[in-house]
Amino acid sequence: MDISIFGLGYVGAVSLACLARDGHHVVGVDIDRAKLDLIAAGRTPLSRRHGQADAGRRRSGRAEVTTDIRDAIMRSELSLICVGTPSAPNGSQDQSAMLRLAEDVGSSLKYKSAPHTIVFRSTLVPGTVEDVLLPLLEQGSGKRAGSISCLLPAGVPARRLVDPRLRQAAVHDRRRARSSGGDKLRALFGHLPCEFRVTSIRAAEMVKYCCNNFHALKITFANETARICEAMDVDPFEVMDLVCQDRQLNISPAYLKPGFAFGGSCLPKDLRATMHFAKARDVELPMHGALLPSNRAHIDLAIAKVMATASGESA
Ligand SMILES: NC(=O)c1ccc[n+]([C@@H]2O[C@H](COP(=O)([O-])OP(=O)(O)OC[C@H]3O[C@@H](n4cnc5c(N)ncnc54)[C@H](O)[C@@H]3O)[C@@H](O)[C@H]2O)c1
């Protein structure tokens, strides 16, 4: 396949190396001249740990670099968008690079008659592709989505192009893209030893956040557990090792289906006791401390929904 990659940071450069390795012809585009020069010279813009494949691919002649967006679009059938979406000072997502690029890609597509598939690898706030980027692409190109396919393979960190666990293809129009853009993603990633799932674009955007939040939650849980263990003169490594041995309830899909609040005879009582003995030893456990209030908010929401149903029925 002829592929263009926009943004040659960690994600884009690893994608460029892996796709060239898999036999595709890849054109990389970045606004950072230094990165382009490194890749053009057969060197990597990445740290040693990730970069060995890069230089070899460039020398193999299957990868090239340019700053010319229109040329890259014209010479490819599929584009991977990998530009950065960092935090703005107020915590929101800074999408300025993505918005500028969507405008440029849109106006380049105006000159192309063949269909083009766009794959967003960047992390994007749910709704961004459908509500913001697709309209920008349509406006710039004068084409309707359909001749442009937008996909989003969330849950595929760059390292998983090497060691994949889940590939998730999200398509803007499920019927069409299953037979066009969806198939292209299968052709790109189909050989990887992991499951391929088709989802909505919004779900794919959210999964990326959900995975990262879950990872942050796990790390915080282990660290808070270690703090209280130390205060109780217990070995935290032994405790967490034993916790992880339980593959039925602990390290498993158990309790990960959204539903009603937790309750019963053990969970609220034992959480309250944990918070009490932590406080008695001056150990701060903000994450554990947030669990009961969060559970309460969930119960309140359920009550409000039931009340709304009841008042709707009486009206
Ligand atoms: N780093 C990860 O492990 C990881 C994993 C999955 C997803 N992501 C997401 O992928 C995206 C990229 O991450 P990264 O770590 O590679 O970012 P990065 O900041 O390392 O790289 C972004 C690159 O985009 C380039 N760029 C900016 N504007 C451009 C434009 N208009 N045209 C072409 N290139 C442009 C920059 O010069 C830079 O080289 C982010 O949204 C990130 O959240 C990152």
The ligand as a Gaussian input file, in Angstrom:
#p B3LYP/6-31G(d) Opt

LIG

0 1
 N        3.505000       8.349000      22.693000
 C        2.681000       7.296000      22.795000
 O        2.978000       6.218000      23.329000
 C        1.317000       7.377000      22.186000
 C        0.567000       6.223000      22.042000
 C       -0.661000       6.291000      21.417000
 C       -1.139000       7.504000      20.969000
 N       -0.417000       8.632000      21.157000
 C       -0.942000       9.875000      20.613000
 O       -0.381000      10.048000      19.314000
 C       -0.165000      11.428000      19.059000
 C        1.285000      11.665000      18.736000
 O        2.068000      11.297000      19.861000
 P        3.661000      11.433000      19.811000
 O        4.114000      10.974000      21.158000
 O        4.202000      10.781000      18.595000
 O        3.786000      13.049000      19.676000
 P        5.095000      13.907000      19.380000
 O        4.832000      15.244000      19.977000
 O        6.317000      13.132000      19.736000
 O        5.107000      14.055000      17.788000
 C        4.206000      14.859000      17.072000
 C        4.884000      15.253000      15.765000
 O        3.931000      15.944000      14.954000
 C        4.638000      16.946000      14.243000
 N        3.686000      17.933000      13.684000
 C        3.027000      18.938000      14.324000
 N        2.246000      19.605000      13.448000
 C        2.402000      19.016000      12.237000
 C        1.864000      19.255000      10.934000
 N        0.980000      20.239000      10.716000
 N        2.247000      18.461000       9.914000
 C        3.132000      17.440000      10.139000
 N        3.687000      17.172000      11.349000
 C        3.319000      17.950000      12.383000
 C        5.624000      17.499000      15.277000
 O        6.676000      18.218000      14.672000
 C        6.091000      16.192000      15.942000
 O        7.211000      15.645000      15.284000
 C       -0.670000      12.158000      20.312000
 O       -2.010000      12.533000      20.101000
 C       -0.566000      11.113000      21.405000
 O       -1.465000      11.390000      22.454000
 C        0.810000       8.591000      21.726000

